[in-house]
Amino acid sequence: MRTNESIRLSLSISPELNARLDNLAQSGHTTKSEVLRKAIALFDVAAQAKAENNRLGVLDQNKRLVSEIIGI
């Protein structure tokens, strides 16, 4: 398979999750597909950090930990 080919997926989600996905896409001026692609990329970063015994978090502008992302 060539790397520029797309794979179409079918996904079942709740109406509430679909509404959240719609809101994220609209507020980001993008598509639901792009939101999901970015979510997968973020999940990949979190999984890699966990595999390397690192932690994932959100920092403020002064590089202080605002929140740690756990459970991924």
Summary of the structure (lengths in Angstrom):
residues: 72
radius of gyration: 15.5
end to end distance: 30.2
largest distance: 45.1
contacts: 117
relative contact order: 0.09
helix: 46%
strand: 12%
